Amino acid sequence: FTPIDNLGIRGKSANTNVNTQLMLCFHSFNLREFKFAQTLIFAIEEINNNTQLLPGVSLGYKIYDSCSSIALTILSGMALMNGYEETLSDTSCSRPPAVHAIVGESNSSPTIGLISHFATCACLSNRNIYPSFFRTIPSDYYQSRALAQLVKHFGWTWVGMVRSRSDYGNNGIAAFEEAAKQEGICIEYSEAIFKTDPQDQFLKTVEVIKKGTARVVLAFIALGDFVPLLKVISQHNITGIQWVGSESWITSRTLAETKEYRFLSGAVGFAIANAKLVGMREFLVNVHPDQEPNNELLKEFWETAFQCSFSNSGSGGCTGSERLAELQNEYTDVSELRIANKVYTAVYAIAHTLHNILKDIKSSTKKIMDLSSQVLEYIGGVKFTIKTGEEIFFDASGDPVARYDLVNWQPVQDGSLQFKNVGFYDSSLPSEQHLQVSQEHVLWAGDSGQLPVSVCSESCPPGTRKAVQKGRPVCCYDCIPCGEGEISNGTDSSDCFPCDLEYWSNESKDRCVLKVIEFLSYTEIMGMVLCIFSFIGVLLTTIVSFLFYLHKETPIVRANNSELSFLLLFSLTLCFLCSLTFIGQPTEWSCMLRHTAFGITFVLCISCVLGKTIVVLMAFKATLPGSNVMKWFGPLQQQLSVVSLTLIQMIICVLWLTISPPFPYMNLSYYRERIILECNVGSALGFWAVLGYTGLLSILCFVLAFLARKLPDNFNEAKFITFSMLIFCAVWLTFIPAYVSSPGKFTVAVEIFAILASSFGLLFCIFSPKCYIILLKPEKNTKKQMMGKSSPKTL
């Protein structure tokens, strides 16, 4: 059982088969990796002292220092599998391997055939390429998706990225970019660095961060690569950046305790779930160089921990009496055993695998033909629970269940930073519950302490839509107001949606409201003015009727059939009143009433005028010798002609109402923003038949009155009828084009105006001369004056 790690360390354990191989590296001593190696030894000794697990079997170990080198890692692995000779022979690869399991390495790139505690690259889950690889730490595939969900959760859609130029960084960022695209997150820049890069490369990356507009930077980077960059950032005094970290550095105590890196305050990221290993601190502080005098790396650890030297016997020299228990550093701190717990888990995974193999051999329940070929099958099927309570098993890719703590860096009084759990990510839960965040406990970067905003463009409010800026990512857009009749009721809407036909957008374009229903109302000024003129017409007609009634025995009233005059006044009153039916909200009954009342009352009116015109003509014909025409057109015949002509119009109206009557209609096509509530005529033929019949009688009346205008008489009523019919015909001839072209309620207003204008024309032209004589020239209201002849005058 052999771990490969970044540091060589002793090989001693109670009841163990010890074989120590040291490989010297030329780099600074890494306390964290040394701690991982000690955790491995702690787990082995714990298993060897456990009578329930591998009873009668003791585990041994061999620790190599890979020096973070891919070449040295491969060299170590090949040596462990094929023997420990410096030179391989033809038989080296044919004999059984010297070890059956290797734990390591901490980095992803050197790890290809091992059980790793800290190699997270998603590339290692490919069983076609790495069939013998297992790990106790989740794959970066899950971490990348978790980071994308975290960034989306906080509303950050515009981020910068810094990564390690290695399998860890490249594959991690690739997985993040794929998940970010699904979450609608855009990446402003992606910089790659490596710890051995020249200073210019780090300066270039810092300049990109400074010039970038993203206030959130994701650092998917190995700790060793991150430190050189942080040093340059601290020199340039870059603040106000919200850092999002990967598990590689987000729980680094070294970074948190370095005051120059205070700009990392507020950083958030996912860390491997923490654990408490009972007895771990006691084991760590009991390490001493005297236990293995020949172990040079143990001495190097001691010198690093106490900043002393065994080669110096004076001041600053190591005496061996120093106590690790009195130190407070990354090695002695057991509050953060996140990765160390994965080393511990890896040891137990192998121990349980061996336990299952030996159990099957002893019970003969399964024939073990070739242990080396079947050990992978046993590792893949192992399932156990460690003393921390966590259940351990591997999926088909050799990965465990992905569980992370969401860590937030928060300052403490001594100026350092502490790690506070503010949520978690668990891939075993339903997808909508993978990420859980206690946002109220998060301390953000910056002086405001408020949630940072990192977007390329501000959110488009309701009532607008996003229009992507040409040549830029989809997160960079302009907010375009919705058009008339369109809305967007959500933030950052990509489209505006048209309202239904009966609805229209409000002023802010975020809600559809019922369109304004427009009709000529009694309450609006136009409707009130038309009502006033209608009532004035009724009033004047009533006054004239009352005046005629008072003077009904006078010649001017009796002349030309007073019954027709009273009937004409009555019909004019109906004409004025029928205009009121055109005002107000159209209903089924009002639509039928307004058109039929108009048609019948006007035909009644024109019939009376036509009757009076015919009476004038017949009266003068009767004065010729031998003429008895008046007996054929006496009062009874006149009344019958009026009734007959009106009855024809009534029949037309009945047919119209029976076949296709007028009905209320919401006109949605004339105006987009409002509804015109109007009366649809139903049958166009019926409508124009009513108007046509009325027009035919009007023209006939005008022609007859025009012929009778020169008949000799002091009071020739035909002249006034001619004037009235001229006005009547002119009004209705101009009505037709105005009616067709007027929009909405103005159509109704034009029709009412035509009704009132023609009615006033008839009232004034026919009855004002008679009223003038009755009121102002009573001396002319005599039979003699009325019958007196006068020379013909040209009209």
C-alpha positions in Angstrom: 0.0 0.0 0.0 1.9 3.0 -1.3 1.0 6.7 -1.3 2.7 9.1 -3.7 2.7 12.6 -2.4 4.5 15.9 -2.8 6.8 15.2 0.1 8.8 12.1 1.1 8.2 11.2 4.8 9.0 8.4 7.2 7.8 4.8 6.9 7.1 3.6 10.4 4.0 2.2 12.0 3.3 -0.3 14.7 2.9 -3.8 13.3 3.6 -2.6 9.7 5.9 -3.7 6.9 8.0 -0.6 6.5 10.0 0.2 3.4 11.2 3.8 3.0 12.3 5.4 -0.3 13.2 9.0 -0.3 13.4 11.2 -3.4 14.8 14.7 -2.8 13.1 17.7 -4.4 14.3 21.2 -4.9 11.4 23.2 -3.6 10.2 24.7 -0.3 8.8 22.4 2.2 5.0 22.0 2.0 3.3 21.6 5.4 0.0 20.8 3.9 1.3 17.9 1.9 3.3 16.7 4.9 0.0 16.8 6.9 -1.6 14.6 4.2 1.1 12.0 4.5 0.7 12.0 8.3 -3.0 11.5 7.9 -2.3 8.5 5.7 -0.1 7.0 8.4 -2.7 7.9 11.1 -5.4 6.0 9.1 -3.1 3.0 8.6 -2.3 2.7 12.3 -5.9 3.1 13.2 -6.9 0.2 10.8 -4.1 -2.0 12.1 -5.4 -1.5 15.6 -8.9 -2.3 14.5 -9.9 -6.0 15.2 -13.0 -5.8 13.0 -11.4 -4.6 9.8 -8.7 -6.8 8.3 -8.2 -9.0 11.4 -4.8 -10.6 11.5 -3.5 -8.5 8.6 -1.2 -5.4 9.0 -0.9 -2.7 6.3 2.4 -1.3 5.3 3.2 1.9 3.3 5.8 3.5 1.2 5.7 7.3 0.6 7.3 9.0 -2.4 7.8 12.7 -3.0 6.5 13.4 -6.5 7.8 17.0 -6.3 4.6 18.0 -8.2 6.3 16.5 -11.3 4.5 14.4 -13.8 7.7 12.6 -14.7 8.6 11.8 -11.1 5.1 10.6 -10.4 5.2 8.2 -13.3 8.7 7.0 -12.3 7.4 6.4 -8.8 4.4 4.5 -10.0 6.3 2.3 -12.4 8.9 1.5 -9.6 6.1 0.5 -7.3 4.4 -1.7 -9.8 7.5 -3.4 -11.3 10.0 -3.4 -8.4 12.5 -1.1 -7.0 15.4 -1.6 -9.3 16.8 1.5 -10.9 17.1 -0.5 -14.2 14.2 -2.6 -15.5 14.8 -6.1 -17.0 12.8 -8.2 -19.4 11.1 -9.8 -16.5 10.1 -6.6 -14.7 6.8 -6.2 -16.4 5.9 -9.9 -16.4 5.9 -10.6 -12.6 3.1 -9.6 -10.3 3.1 -6.0 -9.2 4.9 -5.2 -5.9 1.8 -3.2 -4.7 -1.8 -3.3 -5.6 -3.0 0.2 -4.7 -1.4 3.6 -4.8 -2.8 6.7 -3.0 -2.1 10.1 -4.5 -1.4 12.5 -6.1 -2.6 15.9 -4.9 -2.6 17.3 -8.4 -4.6 16.1 -11.4 -2.0 16.0 -14.2 0.4 13.5 -12.6 -2.5 11.2 -11.5 -3.3 8.4 -13.9 -3.5 5.1 -12.1 -4.2 5.8 -8.5 -6.7 6.4 -5.7 -6.4 10.1 -5.3 -7.5 12.2 -2.4 -7.1 15.6 -4.1 -7.1 15.1 -7.9 -10.4 16.6 -9.1 -9.9 16.9 -12.9 -13.1 15.7 -14.7 -10.8 14.2 -17.4 -9.9 11.4 -14.9 -13.5 10.1 -15.0 -12.9 8.7 -18.5 -12.8 5.0 -17.8 -11.6 4.2 -21.4 -8.4 6.2 -20.7 -8.0 5.7 -16.9 -9.7 2.4 -16.0 -7.7 2.0 -12.8 -8.3 5.4 -11.4 -10.5 6.1 -8.3 -10.8 9.1 -6.1 -12.4 10.0 -2.8 -12.8 13.7 -3.8 -15.6 14.7 -6.2 -14.8 15.4 -9.8 -14.5 18.9 -11.0 -17.4 18.2 -13.3 -19.7 18.7 -10.3 -17.7 21.5 -8.9 -17.9 23.4 -12.2 -21.6 23.0 -12.4 -22.0 24.0 -8.7 -19.9 27.1 -9.4 -22.1 28.0 -12.4 -25.3 27.5 -10.3 -23.7 29.6 -7.5 -22.8 32.5 -9.9 -26.3 32.4 -11.4 -27.9 32.3 -7.9 -26.3 35.6 -7.0 -27.3 37.2 -10.3 -23.8 37.5 -11.8 -24.0 37.1 -15.5 -20.7 38.8 -16.4 -17.6 37.2 -15.0 -13.8 37.0 -15.6 -11.9 33.8 -15.1 -8.3 32.9 -14.1 -7.2 29.3 -14.4 -4.2 27.1 -14.0 -2.6 26.2 -17.3 -2.9 22.5 -16.5 -5.4 19.7 -16.7 -7.0 20.9 -13.5 -7.6 24.4 -14.7 -8.2 23.7 -18.4 -10.8 21.0 -17.8 -12.4 22.7 -14.9 -12.9 25.9 -16.8 -14.1 24.0 -19.9 -16.8 22.3 -17.7 -17.7 25.7 -16.1 -18.1 27.4 -19.5 -20.4 24.6 -20.7 -22.5 24.9 -17.5 -22.4 28.7 -17.6 -23.7 28.8 -21.2 -26.7 26.8 -20.0 -27.2 29.2 -17.1 -27.0 32.3 -19.3 -23.7 33.5 -17.9 -21.2 35.3 -20.1 -17.4 35.3 -19.7 -15.6 38.5 -20.3 -12.1 37.1 -20.3 -10.2 33.8 -19.4 -6.6 34.0 -18.4 -4.3 31.0 -18.0 -1.2 31.1 -15.8 1.3 28.7 -14.3 3.6 29.1 -11.3 6.7 29.0 -13.5 5.5 31.7 -15.9 7.6 34.8 -16.2 6.6 37.9 -14.3 5.3 39.6 -17.5 2.6 36.9 -17.8 1.3 37.7 -14.3 1.5 41.4 -15.0 -0.5 40.9 -18.2 -3.2 38.9 -16.3 -3.4 41.7 -13.6 -3.9 44.3 -16.3 -6.7 42.3 -17.9 -8.4 42.1 -14.5 -8.0 45.8 -13.9 -9.4 46.8 -17.3 -12.2 44.3 -17.2 -15.8 45.5 -16.3 -16.7 42.2 -14.6 -16.7 42.7 -10.8 -16.7 38.9 -10.2 -13.6 36.8 -11.0 -13.6 33.0 -10.8 -10.2 31.6 -9.9 -10.2 27.9 -10.9 -6.6 27.6 -10.1 -4.2 25.5 -8.1 -2.9 27.0 -4.9 0.7 26.9 -6.1 -0.3 28.9 -9.3 -2.4 31.3 -7.4 0.1 32.6 -4.9 2.4 34.3 -7.5 -0.6 36.0 -9.0 -1.9 37.2 -5.6 1.5 38.8 -4.9 1.3 40.9 -8.0 -2.3 41.8 -7.3 -1.4 43.0 -3.8 1.3 45.2 -5.3 -1.2 46.9 -7.7 -3.7 47.5 -4.9 -6.7 46.0 -6.8 -9.8 46.0 -4.6 -13.5 45.7 -5.1 -13.3 42.3 -6.8 -15.6 39.5 -5.7 -13.5 36.4 -5.9 -15.1 33.0 -6.5 -12.7 30.1 -5.7 -12.3 26.5 -6.4 -11.7 23.9 -3.7 -7.9 24.1 -4.4 -7.4 27.3 -2.5 -10.7 28.4 -0.9 -9.8 26.8 2.4 -6.1 27.6 2.4 -5.2 28.8 5.9 -1.9 30.2 4.5 -3.7 32.6 2.3 -6.3 33.5 4.9 -3.6 34.4 7.5 -1.6 36.5 5.1 -2.6 40.2 5.7 -1.4 41.2 2.2 -4.2 39.2 0.8 -7.0 40.9 2.7 -8.5 41.9 -0.7 -9.8 38.2 -0.7 -12.2 39.1 2.0 -15.7 38.1 1.0 -14.5 35.4 -1.3 -16.9 32.5 -1.8 -16.3 29.0 -3.2 -16.9 25.4 -2.7 -14.8 23.3 -0.4 -14.7 19.7 0.4 -17.0 19.0 3.3 -15.2 19.4 6.6 -14.8 16.5 9.1 -13.4 15.9 12.5 -11.0 13.0 13.0 -10.7 12.0 16.6 -7.1 11.6 17.8 -5.7 13.3 14.7 -4.1 16.3 16.5 -2.5 14.1 19.1 -1.0 12.0 16.4 0.3 15.1 14.5 2.0 16.8 17.4 3.7 13.5 18.5 5.9 13.5 15.4 9.6 13.9 16.3 12.9 13.5 14.4 14.3 11.3 17.1 11.7 8.6 16.1 13.6 8.2 12.8 17.1 9.6 13.0 17.8 8.7 9.4 14.7 10.4 7.9 16.1 13.6 6.5 12.7 14.9 5.4 11.4 14.7 9.0 14.3 16.8 10.0 13.5 19.3 7.2 9.9 19.4 8.5 11.1 20.2 12.0 13.4 23.0 10.8 10.6 24.5 8.7 8.1 24.3 11.5 10.3 25.9 14.1 12.4 28.1 11.8 15.7 26.5 13.2 18.5 24.4 11.9 20.0 21.1 13.2 23.4 22.1 11.6 23.6 25.2 13.7 24.5 24.6 17.3 24.3 28.2 18.4 21.3 30.6 18.5 18.7 29.5 15.9 19.7 25.9 16.1 17.2 23.1 16.6 17.6 21.3 20.0 14.9 18.7 19.6 13.1 20.0 22.7 10.7 22.1 20.7 7.1 21.2 21.1 4.7 20.9 18.2 1.7 21.2 20.5 2.6 24.8 21.2 2.6 25.7 17.5 -0.4 27.2 15.6 0.1 26.6 11.9 -1.4 24.8 9.0 0.1 21.5 10.2 -1.2 21.6 13.7 -4.6 23.1 12.8 -7.2 20.3 12.8 -10.2 22.6 12.3 -9.9 22.2 8.5 -9.5 18.5 7.7 -11.3 18.7 4.4 -8.7 17.2 2.2 -7.0 15.3 5.0 -10.3 13.5 5.5 -10.1 12.4 1.8 -6.7 10.9 2.4 -8.2 9.1 5.4 -11.1 7.9 3.3 -8.8 6.6 0.6 -6.9 4.5 3.1 -10.1 3.0 4.4 -11.4 2.4 0.8 -8.4 0.2 0.1 -8.6 -1.5 3.5 -12.3 -2.4 3.0 -11.5 -3.6 -0.5 -8.8 -5.9 0.9 -11.1 -7.0 3.6 -13.7 -8.0 1.1 -11.2 -9.9 -1.0 -9.8 -11.8 1.9 -13.3 -12.5 3.2 -14.2 -14.1 -0.2 -11.0 -16.1 -0.3 -11.5 -17.5 3.2 -15.2 -18.3 2.7 -14.6 -19.7 -0.8 -17.8 -17.9 -2.0 -15.9 -16.5 -4.9 -12.9 -17.9 -6.7 -10.1 -15.4 -7.0 -8.3 -16.3 -10.1 -6.1 -13.2 -10.5 -6.0 -10.8 -7.7 -4.3 -8.0 -9.7 -7.0 -8.1 -12.4 -9.9 -8.3 -10.0 -8.8 -5.7 -7.4 -10.4 -2.9 -9.6 -13.7 -4.8 -9.5 -13.6 -5.0 -5.8 -12.7 -1.3 -5.4 -15.5 -0.3 -7.6 -18.0 -2.3 -5.6 -16.8 -1.2 -2.2 -19.3 0.5 0.1 -18.8 1.4 3.7 -19.4 4.1 6.3 -16.4 5.8 8.0 -16.5 7.0 11.7 -17.4 10.5 10.6 -20.8 9.1 9.5 -20.2 9.6 5.7 -21.2 6.8 3.4 -18.5 6.0 0.9 -18.9 4.3 -2.5 -17.8 4.9 -6.1 -19.9 5.3 -9.2 -19.2 3.8 -12.6 -16.6 6.5 -13.3 -14.7 5.9 -10.0 -16.1 9.1 -8.5 -17.8 9.5 -5.1 -21.0 11.5 -4.5 -20.3 15.2 -4.9 -20.8 17.0 -1.6 -19.3 20.5 -1.0 -19.5 23.2 1.7 -20.1 26.7 0.5 -17.3 28.7 2.2 -17.2 32.5 2.7 -14.1 34.4 3.8 -15.0 36.7 6.7 -12.5 38.9 8.6 -11.9 38.5 12.3 -10.5 41.0 14.9 -6.8 40.0 14.5 -6.9 41.0 10.8 -6.9 37.5 9.4 -9.8 35.8 7.6 -11.9 32.9 8.7 -13.9 30.4 6.8 -17.6 30.3 7.4 -20.0 27.8 5.9 -22.9 29.6 4.3 -24.4 26.7 2.3 -23.7 23.5 0.6 -24.0 21.5 -2.7 -25.1 17.9 -2.7 -25.5 16.1 -6.0 -27.4 13.2 -4.4 -30.4 15.5 -3.7 -33.0 16.4 -6.4 -31.7 18.8 -9.0 -33.7 21.8 -7.7 -32.2 21.2 -4.2 -28.6 20.7 -5.2 -27.5 24.2 -4.1 -28.6 25.6 -0.7 -27.4 29.1 0.3 -27.9 31.0 3.5 -27.4 34.4 1.7 -28.1 36.4 4.9 -24.9 35.1 6.4 -22.7 35.9 3.5 -20.2 38.8 3.9 -19.4 40.4 0.5 -16.3 42.0 -0.9 -16.0 45.7 -0.9 -16.7 48.5 1.6 -20.5 48.5 1.1 -21.0 44.9 2.3 -23.8 44.6 -0.3 -24.2 41.9 -2.9 -22.0 42.9 -5.8 -23.5 43.5 -9.2 -21.6 42.1 -12.1 -23.4 42.4 -15.4 -22.4 43.5 -18.8 -25.7 45.4 -19.2 -28.2 46.4 -16.6 -31.4 44.4 -16.5 -34.1 45.4 -18.9 -37.2 46.4 -16.9 -40.6 45.2 -17.8 -41.9 47.0 -20.8 -38.7 46.5 -22.7 -36.9 43.7 -24.5 -33.3 42.8 -24.9 -31.5 43.5 -28.2 -28.0 41.9 -28.3 -25.2 44.3 -29.1 -23.6 43.4 -32.4 -20.3 41.5 -32.0 -20.6 41.1 -28.2 -21.7 38.2 -25.9 -25.4 37.7 -25.4 -25.2 39.2 -21.9 -24.4 42.6 -23.5 -27.5 44.1 -24.9 -29.6 47.3 -25.2 -33.1 47.7 -23.8 -35.6 48.4 -26.5 -39.1 49.7 -25.5 -41.9 47.5 -26.6 -44.0 48.7 -29.5 -47.6 49.9 -29.2 -49.9 47.1 -28.3 -47.0 44.9 -27.0 -45.8 44.1 -23.5 -43.1 42.4 -21.6 -44.1 41.7 -18.0 -40.8 40.3 -16.8 -37.2 41.5 -16.3 -34.8 40.8 -19.1 -37.4 39.7 -21.5 -36.0 38.7 -24.9 -39.3 39.4 -26.7 -42.3 41.6 -26.5 -45.7 39.9 -26.8 -48.7 41.4 -28.5 -51.9 41.9 -26.5 -55.1 40.1 -27.5 -57.4 42.0 -29.8 -59.6 43.4 -27.0 -56.5 44.5 -25.0 -53.9 47.2 -25.3 -50.6 47.9 -23.6 -50.5 50.4 -20.8 -48.2 53.3 -20.7 -45.3 51.4 -19.1 -45.8 48.5 -21.6 -45.8 45.9 -18.8 -49.4 44.9 -18.7 -52.3 44.5 -21.2 -55.4 46.4 -20.2 -58.8 46.5 -21.8 -58.9 48.8 -24.7 -60.9 52.0 -24.2 -64.3 51.5 -25.7 -65.3 54.6 -27.6 -68.8 55.7 -28.6 -70.6 59.0 -28.7 -71.6 59.6 -25.1 -74.1 62.0 -23.5 -71.4 63.0 -21.1 -68.8 64.3 -23.5 -68.8 67.7 -25.0 -69.7 66.7 -28.5 -72.6 64.6 -27.3 -73.9 67.3 -25.0 -73.7 70.0 -27.8 -75.7 67.7 -30.2 -78.2 67.0 -27.4 -78.7 70.7 -26.8 -79.3 71.4 -30.4 -81.7 68.5 -30.6 -83.7 69.9 -27.6 -83.5 73.4 -29.1 -85.1 71.9 -32.3 -87.8 70.2 -30.3 -88.4 73.4 -28.3 -88.7 75.6 -31.5 -91.0 73.1 -33.2 -93.2 73.0 -30.1 -93.3 76.8 -30.0 -94.2 76.9 -33.7 -96.9 74.3 -33.1 -98.3 76.2 -30.1 -98.3 79.5 -32.2 -100.1 77.7 -35.1 -102.6 76.3 -32.7 -103.3 79.7 -31.3 -103.8 81.1 -34.8 -105.3 78.0 -36.4 -108.3 80.0 -37.7 -106.2 82.6 -39.4 -105.8 82.4 -43.2 -102.1 81.8 -43.2 -102.5 78.7 -41.0 -105.5 77.4 -42.8 -103.9 78.0 -46.2 -102.4 74.9 -47.8 -104.0 72.3 -45.5 -103.3 73.1 -41.8 -103.6 69.4 -40.9 -100.5 68.7 -43.0 -98.7 71.6 -41.3 -99.4 70.2 -37.9 -98.4 66.7 -39.1 -95.2 68.2 -40.5 -94.4 69.9 -37.2 -95.0 66.6 -35.4 -92.7 64.7 -37.8 -90.0 67.4 -37.3 -90.3 66.9 -33.6 -89.7 63.2 -34.1 -86.8 64.0 -36.4 -85.1 66.1 -33.7 -85.8 63.4 -31.1 -84.6 60.5 -33.2 -81.1 62.1 -33.3 -80.9 61.3 -29.5 -81.1 57.6 -30.3 -77.7 57.9 -32.0 -76.0 59.1 -28.7 -75.1 56.7 -26.0 -73.7 53.1 -25.9 -75.0 51.1 -28.8 -77.2 48.2 -27.8 -79.2 45.7 -29.8 -82.4 47.7 -29.4 -80.9 51.1 -29.8 -79.2 50.1 -33.1 -82.5 48.9 -34.6 -84.4 51.9 -33.2 -82.0 54.6 -34.4 -82.0 53.6 -38.1 -85.7 52.7 -38.4 -86.8 55.8 -36.5 -84.7 58.0 -38.7 -85.9 56.4 -41.9 -89.6 56.5 -40.9 -89.7 60.0 -39.4 -87.9 61.6 -42.3 -90.1 59.9 -44.8 -93.1 61.1 -42.8 -91.7 64.6 -42.9 -90.8 64.6 -46.6 -94.3 63.1 -47.4 -95.9 66.0 -45.7 -93.8 68.5 -47.6 -94.5 66.6 -50.8 -98.2 66.7 -50.0 -98.0 70.5 -49.4 -96.1 71.0 -52.7 -98.7 69.0 -54.6 -101.5 71.0 -53.0 -99.9 74.2 -54.2 -99.7 72.9 -57.8 -103.3 71.5 -57.7 -104.7 74.7 -56.2 -103.5 76.8 -59.2 -104.6 74.1 -61.6 -108.1 74.3 -60.1 -108.3 78.0 -60.9 -108.3 77.2 -64.6 -111.7 77.1 -66.3 -113.3 73.7 -66.3 -110.8 72.1 -63.9 -112.1 70.0 -61.1 -108.7 68.5 -60.1 -109.0 69.5 -56.4 -111.7 67.0 -55.8 -109.2 64.3 -56.6 -106.6 65.7 -54.2 -108.6 67.0 -51.3 -107.6 66.7 -47.6 -108.5 63.1 -47.3 -106.4 62.2 -50.4 -103.5 64.2 -49.0 -103.5 62.4 -45.7 -103.8 59.0 -47.5 -100.8 59.9 -49.7 -98.7 60.7 -46.6 -99.8 57.5 -45.0 -99.1 55.5 -48.1 -95.7 56.9 -48.7 -94.7 56.4 -45.0 -96.1 52.8 -45.1 -93.7 51.9 -47.9 -90.8 53.0 -45.8 -92.2 51.1 -42.8 -92.4 47.9 -45.0 -88.7 48.4 -46.1 -87.7 48.8 -42.4 -89.6 45.7 -41.4 -88.0 43.6 -44.1 -84.6 45.1 -43.0 -85.1 44.2 -39.4 -86.4 40.7 -40.3 -83.6 39.7 -42.7 -80.5 41.3 -41.2 -81.1 43.9 -38.6 -78.5 46.4 -37.3 -76.5 45.2 -34.2 -73.8 46.6 -31.9 -70.3 45.9 -33.2 -66.9 46.4 -31.7 -64.7 47.8 -34.5 -61.1 46.6 -33.8 -59.6 47.5 -37.1 -59.9 51.3 -37.4 -57.9 52.1 -34.3 -55.3 49.8 -32.8 -55.4 51.3 -29.3 -59.1 51.5 -28.8 -62.4 49.9 -29.7 -65.0 51.7 -31.6 -68.4 50.5 -30.4 -70.8 51.3 -33.2 -73.9 50.0 -34.9 -73.3 47.7 -37.8 -76.1 48.3 -40.3 -76.4 44.5 -40.8 -77.8 44.5 -44.3 -76.1 47.2 -46.4 -79.0 46.8 -48.9 -81.6 47.6 -46.3 -79.6 50.6 -45.0 -79.2 52.1 -48.5 -82.8 51.2 -49.5 -84.0 53.3 -46.5 -81.7 56.2 -47.5 -82.5 55.8 -51.2 -86.2 55.9 -50.7 -85.9 59.0 -48.5 -83.7 60.6 -51.1 -86.1 59.8 -53.9 -89.0 61.5 -52.2 -86.8 64.5 -51.4 -85.7 64.9 -55.0 -89.4 64.5 -56.2 -90.5 67.1 -53.7 -87.7 69.5 -54.8 -88.6 69.2 -58.5 -92.3 69.8 -57.9 -91.5 72.8 -55.6 -89.1 74.2 -58.2 -91.8 74.0 -60.8 -94.3 75.8 -58.6 -92.0 78.6 -57.5 -93.3 81.1 -60.1 -97.0 80.6 -59.5 -98.6 84.0 -58.9 -99.5 84.6 -55.2 -98.7 87.0 -52.5 -97.6 84.0 -50.3 -96.4 81.3 -52.6 -95.3 78.5 -50.1 -93.6 76.6 -53.0 -90.7 79.0 -52.9 -90.0 78.3 -49.3 -90.4 74.5 -49.8 -87.9 74.8 -52.7 -85.4 76.5 -50.4 -86.0 73.9 -47.6 -85.6 71.0 -50.0 -82.5 72.5 -51.5 -80.9 72.7 -48.1 -82.2 69.2 -47.3 -80.7 67.6 -50.4 -77.4 69.5 -50.1 -77.0 68.3 -46.5 -77.6 64.7 -47.3 -75.5 64.7 -50.5 -72.5 65.9 -48.5 -73.4 63.5 -45.7 -72.6 60.4 -47.8 -68.8 61.1 -48.3 -68.5 62.5 -44.8 -70.2 59.5 -43.3 -67.9 57.0 -45.2 -64.7 58.8 -44.3 -65.3 59.9 -40.7 -63.6 57.7 -38.0 -65.2 56.2 -35.0 -67.7 58.2 -33.1 -67.4 61.0 -35.6 -69.4 58.9 -38.0 -72.3 59.0 -35.7 -71.8 62.7 -35.1 -71.9 63.4 -38.9 -75.2 61.5 -39.1 -76.7 63.4 -36.2 -75.5 66.7 -37.7 -77.2 65.8 -41.0 -80.4 65.0 -39.2 -80.4 68.2 -37.2 -79.3 70.4 -40.1 -81.9 69.1 -42.5 -84.6 69.3 -39.8 -83.7 72.9 -38.9 -83.6 73.7 -42.7 -87.2 72.4 -43.1 -88.4 74.1 -39.9 -86.9 77.6 -40.7 -87.5 77.7 -44.4 -91.2 76.5 -44.3 -92.4 78.0 -41.0 -90.3 81.0 -40.3 -92.1 83.2 -43.0 -95.5 82.3 -41.5 -94.4 83.0 -38.0 -93.0 86.3 -39.2 -96.4 87.3 -40.6 -98.3 86.0 -37.5 -96.1 87.8 -35.0 -94.8 90.9 -36.8 -97.2 91.5 -39.8 -100.6 90.5 -38.6 -102.2 92.9 -41.1 -101.1 90.6 -43.9 -102.7 87.6 -42.2 -106.0 88.2 -44.0 -107.8 86.3 -46.7 -107.6 89.3 -49.0 -103.9 89.6 -48.7 -103.4 85.8 -49.1 -105.6 85.7 -52.2 -104.2 88.9 -53.8 -102.4 88.4 -57.1 -99.0 89.7 -57.7 -96.9 89.8 -60.8 -94.7 86.7 -61.2 -91.2 87.0 -59.8 -88.2 85.0 -60.6 -86.8 83.0 -57.7 
